[in-house]
Amino acid sequence: MTHAAGYPSLPDPYKIGRHEPDLIADSGGVLIIGEAKVGEDLDEDRCREQIEDFCNAVGPNGEKATFWMCVPGGWTDAAWAAIEASGQRHYRVDVLTVNGLTAI
Protein backbone atom coordinates (compact mmCIF):
# COMPACT_ATOMS: atom_id res chain seq x y z
CA MET A 1 0.00 0.00 0.00
CA THR A 2 1.24 3.45 -0.84
CA HIS A 3 -1.81 5.54 0.13
CA ALA A 4 -4.81 4.90 2.39
CA ALA A 5 -7.64 7.13 3.58
CA GLY A 6 -7.64 7.49 7.36
CA TYR A 7 -4.50 5.44 7.90
CA PRO A 8 -2.08 7.61 9.89
CA SER A 9 1.23 6.18 8.62
CA LEU A 10 0.33 6.57 4.92
CA PRO A 11 -0.60 9.64 2.89
CA ASP A 12 -4.18 10.13 1.78
CA PRO A 13 -4.89 8.81 -1.71
CA TYR A 14 -4.57 11.21 -4.62
CA LYS A 15 -7.38 11.82 -7.10
CA ILE A 16 -7.79 9.34 -9.88
CA GLY A 17 -10.03 11.01 -12.41
CA ARG A 18 -12.67 12.91 -10.44
CA HIS A 19 -12.36 11.00 -7.15
CA GLU A 20 -9.98 9.88 -4.42
CA PRO A 21 -10.18 6.13 -3.75
CA ASP A 22 -9.89 4.63 -0.28
CA LEU A 23 -6.65 2.78 -1.08
CA ILE A 24 -3.85 2.87 -3.63
CA ALA A 25 -1.12 0.26 -4.01
CA ASP A 26 1.57 -0.56 -6.52
CA SER A 27 2.38 -4.15 -7.36
CA GLY A 28 5.36 -4.19 -9.65
CA GLY A 29 4.12 -1.25 -11.68
CA VAL A 30 0.48 -2.37 -11.68
CA LEU A 31 -1.72 0.25 -10.03
CA ILE A 32 -4.20 -1.24 -7.54
CA ILE A 33 -7.18 0.87 -6.50
CA GLY A 34 -9.45 -0.06 -3.59
CA GLU A 35 -12.82 1.46 -2.78
CA ALA A 36 -15.19 0.43 0.02
CA LYS A 37 -18.93 0.76 -0.39
CA VAL A 38 -21.40 0.12 2.40
CA GLY A 39 -24.19 -1.04 0.11
CA GLU A 40 -26.83 1.62 -0.31
CA ASP A 41 -24.41 4.01 -2.02
CA LEU A 42 -23.95 1.58 -4.94
CA ASP A 43 -26.92 3.23 -6.69
CA GLU A 44 -25.59 6.77 -6.42
CA ASP A 45 -24.20 8.75 -9.38
CA ARG A 46 -20.97 9.32 -7.44
CA CYS A 47 -20.42 5.55 -7.22
CA ARG A 48 -20.91 5.14 -10.98
CA GLU A 49 -18.39 7.93 -11.59
CA GLN A 50 -15.89 6.28 -9.24
CA ILE A 51 -16.26 2.94 -11.01
CA GLU A 52 -15.64 4.62 -14.37
CA ASP A 53 -12.64 6.59 -13.12
CA PHE A 54 -11.00 3.75 -11.23
CA CYS A 55 -11.58 1.11 -13.93
CA ASN A 56 -10.12 3.35 -16.63
CA ALA A 57 -7.01 4.36 -14.69
CA VAL A 58 -3.62 3.33 -16.01
CA GLY A 59 -0.66 2.45 -13.83
CA PRO A 60 2.98 3.55 -14.18
CA ASN A 61 3.72 0.60 -16.47
CA GLY A 62 0.99 1.69 -18.91
CA GLU A 63 -1.32 -1.20 -18.03
CA LYS A 64 -4.91 -0.81 -16.98
CA ALA A 65 -5.26 -0.53 -13.20
CA THR A 66 -6.69 -3.28 -11.01
CA PHE A 67 -9.84 -2.15 -9.20
CA TRP A 68 -11.14 -3.82 -6.05
CA MET A 69 -14.55 -2.83 -4.69
CA CYS A 70 -15.07 -3.97 -1.10
CA VAL A 71 -18.63 -4.42 0.13
CA PRO A 72 -20.30 -5.91 3.22
CA GLY A 73 -21.73 -9.42 3.08
CA GLY A 74 -24.99 -9.55 1.16
CA TRP A 75 -24.02 -6.75 -1.26
CA THR A 76 -21.81 -8.65 -3.71
CA ASP A 77 -24.51 -9.07 -6.38
CA ALA A 78 -25.47 -5.39 -6.12
CA ALA A 79 -21.81 -4.39 -6.49
CA TRP A 80 -21.42 -6.50 -9.63
CA ALA A 81 -24.68 -5.02 -10.96
CA ALA A 82 -23.30 -1.49 -10.42
CA ILE A 83 -20.09 -2.44 -12.24
CA GLU A 84 -22.05 -4.04 -15.09
CA ALA A 85 -24.34 -0.99 -15.36
CA SER A 86 -21.30 1.25 -15.70
CA GLY A 87 -19.99 -0.90 -18.57
CA GLN A 88 -16.69 -1.36 -16.77
CA ARG A 89 -16.51 -5.09 -16.09
CA HIS A 90 -13.17 -6.46 -17.25
CA TYR A 91 -10.48 -8.85 -16.09
CA ARG A 92 -8.88 -6.34 -13.67
CA VAL A 93 -12.05 -5.73 -11.62
CA ASP A 94 -13.12 -7.71 -8.58
CA VAL A 95 -15.62 -7.43 -5.75
CA LEU A 96 -14.40 -8.43 -2.29
CA THR A 97 -16.81 -9.18 0.54
CA VAL A 98 -15.63 -7.80 3.88
CA ASN A 99 -17.57 -9.01 6.90
CA GLY A 100 -18.15 -6.24 9.41
CA LEU A 101 -17.74 -3.41 6.87
CA THR A 102 -19.90 -0.50 8.01
CA ALA A 103 -20.13 3.22 7.33
CA ILE A 104 -18.00 5.42 9.56
C-alpha positions in Angstrom: 0.0 0.0 0.0 1.2 3.4 -0.8 -1.8 5.5 0.1 -4.8 4.9 2.4 -7.6 7.1 3.6 -7.6 7.5 7.4 -4.5 5.4 7.9 -2.1 7.6 9.9 1.2 6.2 8.6 0.3 6.6 4.9 -0.6 9.6 2.9 -4.2 10.1 1.8 -4.9 8.8 -1.7 -4.6 11.2 -4.6 -7.4 11.8 -7.1 -7.8 9.3 -9.9 -10.0 11.0 -12.4 -12.7 12.9 -10.4 -12.4 11.0 -7.2 -10.0 9.9 -4.4 -10.2 6.1 -3.8 -9.9 4.6 -0.3 -6.6 2.8 -1.1 -3.8 2.9 -3.6 -1.1 0.3 -4.0 1.6 -0.6 -6.5 2.4 -4.2 -7.4 5.4 -4.2 -9.6 4.1 -1.2 -11.7 0.5 -2.4 -11.7 -1.7 0.3 -10.0 -4.2 -1.2 -7.5 -7.2 0.9 -6.5 -9.4 -0.1 -3.6 -12.8 1.5 -2.8 -15.2 0.4 0.0 -18.9 0.8 -0.4 -21.4 0.1 2.4 -24.2 -1.0 0.1 -26.8 1.6 -0.3 -24.4 4.0 -2.0 -24.0 1.6 -4.9 -26.9 3.2 -6.7 -25.6 6.8 -6.4 -24.2 8.7 -9.4 -21.0 9.3 -7.4 -20.4 5.5 -7.2 -20.9 5.1 -11.0 -18.4 7.9 -11.6 -15.9 6.3 -9.2 -16.3 2.9 -11.0 -15.6 4.6 -14.4 -12.6 6.6 -13.1 -11.0 3.7 -11.2 -11.6 1.1 -13.9 -10.1 3.4 -16.6 -7.0 4.4 -14.7 -3.6 3.3 -16.0 -0.7 2.4 -13.8 3.0 3.5 -14.2 3.7 0.6 -16.5 1.0 1.7 -18.9 -1.3 -1.2 -18.0 -4.9 -0.8 -17.0 -5.3 -0.5 -13.2 -6.7 -3.3 -11.0 -9.8 -2.2 -9.2 -11.1 -3.8 -6.0 -14.6 -2.8 -4.7 -15.1 -4.0 -1.1 -18.6 -4.4 0.1 -20.3 -5.9 3.2 -21.7 -9.4 3.1 -25.0 -9.5 1.2 -24.0 -6.8 -1.3 -21.8 -8.7 -3.7 -24.5 -9.1 -6.4 -25.5 -5.4 -6.1 -21.8 -4.4 -6.5 -21.4 -6.5 -9.6 -24.7 -5.0 -11.0 -23.3 -1.5 -10.4 -20.1 -2.4 -12.2 -22.1 -4.0 -15.1 -24.3 -1.0 -15.4 -21.3 1.2 -15.7 -20.0 -0.9 -18.6 -16.7 -1.4 -16.8 -16.5 -5.1 -16.1 -13.2 -6.5 -17.3 -10.5 -8.9 -16.1 -8.9 -6.3 -13.7 -12.1 -5.7 -11.6 -13.1 -7.7 -8.6 -15.6 -7.4 -5.8 -14.4 -8.4 -2.3 -16.8 -9.2 0.5 -15.6 -7.8 3.9 -17.6 -9.0 6.9 -18.1 -6.2 9.4 -17.7 -3.4 6.9 -19.9 -0.5 8.0 -20.1 3.2 7.3 -18.0 5.4 9.6 
